[in-house]
C-alpha cells in the first residue's frame, strides 16, 4: 500500500513472517473462541450473576460454581475441587474464587456446573482447530505467492541485502527495477521452483475444517456448495451429529439449572442459540468477519 501523499510504500506490521503467522493463528483462534462463548443463552439469572463470566469459566477451565454468599447473594465463580471424594467420585467441597473473593463451599450447598460430562475445557479443541485453519491459510498464501515469484535467488553473501531489496521491489509489483551501476549480475543465479497451484484444494480443505469446528460446537453449518448434492438422509444424519455434539455441553448446563432451581427455588434455564443469532449478536457479517475484544477471564 502506498502513502497517498508521498506515494512511498507504507510499512506493514505483517512484513515479518513470524508476526504474520502469529496474527493469522490469533485471528482464527479468536473467531472460534467468540463463537464458542456465544453458543448458550442463560435466562432468568439473578442480577448478581454474570452469564458472560459463567461461560468464560466453562470455556477456559471446564467447570464453574454457583454459590449463595451471605453478603453478595447468588454469584458464579471459578472453582477447584477438594481431594476428598464421595462414592460417585465428586469432590465433597470446592474452593470457589475470583478477583477479590475466596471461600470454600460444600457440594450440597452449591451448584457445580460442568462444561460437559467430563468437565473438559472447550479451549483445548478450539486451539487445535485454529492451528489447522492457520496452517491451511498460510499454505494457501505461500502457494499463491509461488505462482507469482516461483524463483530461488542464489548470490554472493555480500549481495544478500541488495538482492533482498530487489526482490521486495519485484514482490511489490514495481514495473521497473533500477540497479546500481556496480551491481554484479554474473554471480547471481535464479532457479525456478515451478510450484503447482493447489490453493483451490487447500481452500476446500480449510472450509471443511471450519465446518468441522462448527459441528463440534453444535452449530448447523452444511456448506452452501454441498447442499444441492446432499440427499435428505445425509442432511438428517449431519443434523443429528451436530445436535448430539451440542447436547454434550447443553446437557450439563441444564442439569445445573435443575439443581439451582431445586436448591434456591429459582426459574433459570439455558438454551442453545442458532448460528444466525450468534452472528447477529457478534455484530453481523459471515464466519470470516467475526471480531471482538473478549479476552481470557481472570
N, C-alpha and C positions, 0 to 999 in steps of 0.2 A: 504494500500500500504506500502511496506517495503523499507527502505533505502537500496540501493544496496551495500553499503559499510559496514554499521553497522548491517544490517538485523533487525533493530529496526523499529517499526511502525512509519510512518510519520504522525504527527498530521494533521488532515484535518480542513480547515476553516469552514466546514459544520458539525462539530461534535455537535454543539449546534443546537437544533431543531428549535428555533426561527430564527436563522440565515439561516438555510436551507429553512425554509418556505418563508422567505423574498426573498431568492435567486431564488427559483422556480417561485414565483409570478413575480418577476422582469424580469426573463428570458422570460416568455410568454408575458408579457406586452411589452417588448422591441421588440420581434419578430413581434407582431401585429402592433405596432406603426410604425416600419420601413416599413412594407407593406403598411400601410395607407398613409405614407408620400411619397411613390413611385408610387402611382396609376396613377397620371396625369403627362403628359409632356407638358410644355408650349413651344411654338415655336415662333421665331422671336421677342422675348423680347429684348428691348434695353440693351446695356451693363451696364447701370446704374441700372437695376433692378436685383433682385435675386429671381429666381423661388423657390429655397430651402426655403428662408425666407418667401415667399408668402404662400407656402403650410404649413409651420410651424405655421404661424399666423392663417390660416384657421383651422388647426387641433386643436390647443390649445384654440383659442378664438372664432372660428366660423365666423370670419369676418376679413377683411383687407381693406386697402385703397391704391389706386394708384393715385399719385398726380404729378403735373408738378411744381417742385420747380425752382425758378429763378436762383439759384446757382448750385444745384445738378442735375438738369434735371428731367426726369421722374423716380420716385422711388416708391417703395411699402413699406407700413408702417403698424404698428398696429393702431387701431383707436377706439375711443369711441364716441358714438352719443350724440348730444346735447339734451336737454329736449324739445326744440321746434320742433313740427312735422308738416308736410304738410298734405294735405287732405287724403293721402294714408297711413298715419302712419309712414312715413320715416322721420328721422331727417333731418332738413334743413341744418345742418352743422355738421362737425365731427372734434374732436380733434385728430390729427394724430401725432404719436410719435414713437420714437425708441431711441436707445442709442445715446445721443448727438444731438437729434433732437426733436423739439416740435413746432407744428404750428396748426392752425385751417383753414379748407377749407370748402367752401360752397358745398353742394351736387352737384350743377350744374357744379362745376369746378374740379371735381374729379370723379374717378370710385370707387364705393363701391362694394366690392367683398364679396359675401356670400358663406359660405361653403355648404349651402343648403338653401332652401326657407325660413327657419326659423332661419338661422344663428346659428344653434346648433353645438357646437364643436364635432369633432369626438372622442376626447379623452374620453369623458364620457362613450360611449358604449364600447370602447376598454378596459377600466378598468374592466367593467363588464364581458366581455369575458375572460380576463386574470384571473379574480378571479375564474370563473368556471373551467378553464383549470388547474389552480393551485390546486384547491380543488380535482379535479379528479386525477391529477398526484400524489399528496401526499397520497391520499387514496389508490391508487394502490400500492405505495411503502410500506405503513403500512400493507396492506393486504398480500403482498408478504412476508414481514418480519414476519408476523404472522404465515406463513406456516413453516418458519424456526425455530422460537422460540415461539411457542404457549403456553407460560407459564407466570404465575404471581408468583413472589417470595415473600413470607411472612417471615420476620425475625425481630429480635430484633433491635431497633433503633441503638444500639451500633455496630451492624454488618452491618449497611446500606452501609457504604463506602466499606467494604470488599466485600460484595455481588455485589456491583456495579462494582467493578474491576473484579470480577469473571465473571460477565455477559459480560463485554467488551471483555474478552478473548474468551468467548464462541461465541459471535457475530462476532469476528474476525477469526473464523474458526480454532482456535488452536486445534490440535488433542488431546493434554493432558493439563489439567489444574492442577497446583500444588497449594495446600492449605497449610497454616501454620499449624504446629502441634496442636496449640491451637484452631483451628477453630472448633466451636461447631455446629455440624450439627443437633443436636437433636431438636433445637428450630426453625429450618428452614423448611418451608412448600412450596411446589411448586404446584400451581394449573394450570391445563391445560385449555386453552381457547377454543381450537378446532375451530378456526375461519374458516368459509367456504371460499373457494377460489372463489373470484368474480373479480379478476384482469382483466380477459379477457372481461367481460361485461363492466367494467369500462373503459377499453381501447377503446372499441367500442363507448361508450358514449363520451369519450374525442375526438375521431375522428369526431363525429357528431357535437360537439361544435365547433371544429376547422373549419369544413365545413360551419357551420352557420356563423361564424365570417368572413370567406372569402366571403360568399354570401352577407353579409352586406356591405362589401367593393366593391361589384360588380365584384369579381374575380371568373371566371368559374372554378369549382372545383369538379365536380362529382367524388365521391370517386371511386378509381380503383376497389375495390372489389364489387361495386354495378353496374358497367357498364353493365355486362352481364345479370343482372336481370332487367334492366330498358328497357321499351319499348319506341318506338320513341316518343309517346305522352308525357310520363313522362319526357324524356330528353328535349323536346321542352318547356314544362311548367317550368322546372327548369331553363333553359336558359333565358326564358322570365322574371322570377322572379329576376334572377341575373342582367339582363340588366336593369330592372326597378330600382333596388337598386342603380346601378351605375349612372343612369340618375339623381337621386336626387341630386347628387353632381356635375355631369358634366354639367347639365343644367345651374346652376348659374354661373359657370366658363365661359361657352360660352357666356352668356349674358354680363358678364364683358368684354369679348373680343370685342363683338359688340360695347359696349359703348366706349371702349378705341379707337377702330378704327374710330368711328364716331367723337369722341372728338378731337383726335390728328392726324388723318389721317395715322394710322399705319396699320399693317397687322398681328397682333398677333393672335394666335389660341391656343387651348388646346385640347388634346386628351387623351383617356384612354389607358394605356399600357396593354399588355397581361400579364398573370401570368408568362409566360416564360421570357418575357422581364424584369419583376420585379426581378425575381430570378437571372437572369444574371447580372442585374445592382447592386444587393446587394452582388455579389461575388460568385454566384453559389451555389450548394447544394440543398437540398429539404427544405420543410417548417419546418423541425425540426432542421435545422442548419443555421439559418439566424441570423447573429450577426453584430453589427455595434456600433459605438460610438456616434451616434447622441443624443443630449440632448435637453431639452426644450429651445425654443428661448427666448432670453432676452426681 
